[in-house]
Amino acid sequence: MGFANSKIDSLLDKAKTVSSAENAQPLWDKFQKTILDQSPYTFLYIPDHLSAVNHNLTNTSIDIRGFLNNSHEWQLIDER
């Protein structure tokens, strides 16, 4: 949509590298407030997402950053 804001870019870069949801939350809060203040777009809705994990997949974690945030740590258990 052509929106550019270095403050937003910086917040996104920092929030994506924080390892815990608790520490990332203030960054996401500031991101949301800045987006609201700038109003570059009218958000009408956010679709709900349902995530599920097969019991053979371990070390998964779902938090505010989404379900793929730690995919590099996932392990598949072979039950053969």
Buried (B, 14 or more C-beta within 10 A) or exposed (E): EEEEEEEBEEBBEEBEEBEEBEEBBEBBEBBEEEBEEEEEEEEEEEEEEEEEEEEEEEEBBBEEBEBEBBEEEEEEEEEE
